[in-house]
Amino acid sequence: MHSDRITWQVHLHGKGPELIIAFHGFNRGYHDLLDLGTKLEDKFRIAAVSLFHHGSDFKEANVGDAIEPIELKNAFIELIKALEAGSFSVMAHSFGGRLALNMAEFVPDRICHLYLMAPDSLRYHPGYRFITGTMLGRYWMGNFRKNPSRVIGLIRLFGKLGIYTKRTADYFIHQITHEKSRDLVYHSWMTHRKTIPNLAQVAINIRANRIQTHLIFGKNDTVIPVAQGVRFMRKILPYGRLHVLDSGHRLYERKSELAAIILNNGK
C-alpha cells in the first residue's frame, strides 16, 4: 500500500470478520504481532504493518524532509481503503504505539478498540524534542551516527543522576551500540519528528467516539513504565482500562495473555 511518499508493507493473517491493524515496535518486525493471529484467526484478521525503515519505506532520500501530519493522515485513509475496512481495532507495541495514537488523532471515527502495549509518546521528552526539532539537535544527531561516544556518555550521566533508571539507560545504550541500530534510530526519529501525537486531542477523540482503549503494560517495564499508562487512562475515562502483565517491555511475547484480553474485549 502506498500514498505519495509513504509506502507500507502490510502482512495479513486470519479469516475472521473483524479487522485489527497492528504496528510493531522499534527495531522489531511485523511478525511480533502477526503471530498473534494463530490465537485470534477465527474471530479476527490481523493486518500487521511494517514501520518506516523496518521493511517499508518513506520514499525520500533526504530524511530531513520529515513526514507532515497531513501526509500521515492521508496514508492512514489509503490504508483503511486498501483493507476495505469499516470499523476496526488497532493494536500496537512501543514505538508502534505512536502510530496507533496518530490514528486515534487523525482518523478516529471508525476505530472501535485500541490495544496499546507500552505505547511510545505518552510522555513529553525534552531531549527528543531538542534533537529532532532544532537544527543544532539534528546536526548533533547526524554526527552521533558515526561517533556515539558522547551520547553514550550523556545517557550514562542521566542514569547516575536518576533521570533514567540504570536499566533504562542500559536499554538505550544497547540500542545505539551498533552502527546499523544508530542509523535506524536516526532515520526513524527524523522521519517521525513532526508527527508527535497531540495527546489532548487523542483523549478528546477517544471519549467522543467511545473508543474502548486498553493500556497494556509490563509491571517490570523500565522503558515505558506503568505510571505513564495510569496518567493517560485518567484522561480517557470511562473508555480506558489498564492491564498490567507480569512482564518487562517485551509484551509481544505474552501472546496468550494478549489474546485473552482481545478476545474478551478487555473484560
N, C-alpha and C positions, 0 to 999 in steps of 0.2 A: 504494500500500500504506500502511495506517495502523494505529497501535496507540496507544490512549489519546491522549496529547498529541502523539505523534510521527507526522509524515506524511513519507513518502519517495516521490519520483517515481523510477520505475525504467524505464530505456530498454534495450530488447533488440536484439541483433544476432547473426546467425549461427544455424545449424541443426544444429551438431554435437552429439554425445551428451554431452559434458562441459560443466559449468557453471563459469563464472568470475564471481564477484561483484566489482565494481570500484568503488573510491572515489577520486574525483579530488582535486586539491589545492586549497588556499585561493585564493579569487578566480579560480578557473578554472571549468570546466564538465564535465559528464558526457562530452561529445564527445571530450575528450582521450584517454580510454581506450576509448570505444566505437569510435573509428576503427580501433583495432587489430583489430576484428572482421573487417575485409576481408582480413586476412592469416591469420586463425585460424578462419574461419567453417566450414570443412569438419570441423574437429575439436571446436570449442567453440561455445557460445553465451555471449555476454557480457551480463550484467545490470549496466549502469552506473547507479549510484545518484547522484542529486543531493543534495549535502550540505545540512544545515540552512542556511537563509538564502541558498542558491545556486540557488533554483528549487524547493526543497522547503521545508518549514517545521516549526517547533516550535510547536505550537498553544497559545501562551501569550503574551499581550500583554506581561506583565511578565516580562522575561527574568531578573529577579532570582531567579525560581524555576527553578533550573538542572535539567537532566535528572539524575535519580537513576540510579545504576548498575542497579538492578533494572528501571527503565523501559527502559533501553537494551538490556539482556539480553532482555526480553520483545519488544522491537521486532525484534531480530535473529531470534528464534524465529518471529515472524509473517512476516518477510521470507522466511525459509527455507521456511516452509509455502506462502506465496504463489507461490514459484518452483518448488514441487514438487521440491525438491532432496533427493537422497540424500546422496552425498558431493559435495563441490565444492571449488574453489580460490578464493582471494581475492587480488586484485591491487589495489594502491593506490599513490598518489603523495603524498609530503609530508604535508600535514595529513590527507589521507585515510588515510595510514598509521596514524594514531592510531586510526581506526575499525577498521582491519584488526587492529591489536593488541588492541583491545577485543573483537573477535570471537574471537580466539585465547584471550583470557582467559575469556570468558563462555560460548561455545558451540564448544569445540574439537573435539568428538568426531567431527564429520563433515567437518572440513577436511582435505584431502589435501595441498594445496600453498599456500604463501604466497609471493607475489611482491611484495616490498616495495621500492618505489623511493624512496630517500632518505626513509624514514618519519620523521614527527614523533614526539616523545615518547620517543626513545631516551636522552635526556639530561635530568638534573634541571635545571630552570630556576627559580632562586630568584625572579627578577623576576616571572615568570608566576605563581608560587605566591602571591607577595605581592599582586599586582594582583587576582587572582581569588579569593583565599582569605581576604582581610581586608576589613572594612568600609571602612577607610581607602583601601585599594587600589582597591576598586570605586568609591568616591566620586571618587577621583582620575581613574580611567579614564572616568567619566561626564563630568567636566569636560574631559578631553582631547579628547572628540569635537568640542567647539566651539572649543577653543583648544589646538592641538597643539604650540605653540612650545616649552614646557618639556620635553615628551617628546622632541621632535626634538633639543633641546639636550643632553639626557641621553644619547641614543643617540650623538650626535657625540662626547661626552666619553668614552663607553665605547670608541668607536673609537680615540680618541687614547691611552687607557690600555692598549689591547691586549686588552680584554675581548671586543670584537668586532673582526674584521678590517675594514678600510676597505670592502671590497666587501660584507660582511655588513651593516655599518652603513648603507651606501647603499641596500641592498635593503630594509631595514626602513623607512627614511625614505621611499623611493618608495612603499611600501605604505600609508603614512598621510598622504601629501601631500593627497589629495583627501577631502572630507567623506564621500562615499559609501563609500570604502575604509575610512575610520575607523569608520563605522557597522558595516561588515561585520566588522572586527576586534572591535569591542566586542560585538556580538551573538554572534559565533562563540565568543569566549573565555568570555563569561558563560554561554552555553548549555552548554558542554562542561566547565565548571570542576570538576565533581565526578566526571568520568569519565576522569581521568588513568590510563592503563594501569598495572597492577601488573606491572612487568617480570619480577620474580622468579616470579610465578605464571604469566605468559605462557611463560617459559622452561620451567617445570615441565610445563605443558600440551603444549608443542611436543615435548618429549622423551617424555612419557608416551603421547602419541597418534601419535608418529612423523611429525609434520607436516614435510614437506620444505620448508624455508624458504630462499628465495633473496633475499639482500640485494643490491640493485642500486643502485650509486652512480655519480655522475659524478666523475672524478678531479679536476676543476676546480671542484667544488661547494664554496663557502664558506658556504652557508646551513646545510646539513646534511652535514658532511664525511665522508669515507670512514672516518675513525677511529672514528666512532660505530658504524658497521656492524661494524667489526673487533671492538670490545669486546662487542657483543651476540652476534656469531657464536660467540665463545668460550663463551658461556653455554648454547648450544643444540647444541653438537657431540654426536653426529655428524650432526645433521639440518640444519645450517646451511651455506650456501655463499655466498661473496661474489663478486659480479660487478662489475667496475669498467669503466665505459664512458668513451670519450673525449668527455666532456660536462661541462656545468655542472649547474645544478639542474633544468633543464627536460628531464628524462629522457623524458617522454612524447613528445618529438619524435623519439626514436630508435626508431621503430616497427619497422624491420626487425630490429634487434638484439634488441629486446624480444620480438618474435615468435619469433625463433630460440631464445631462452632458454626460452620457454614450450613451444614445440612439441617441443623436445628434453628437456623436463623438467629443464632446468638443466644438462644434460651438455655 
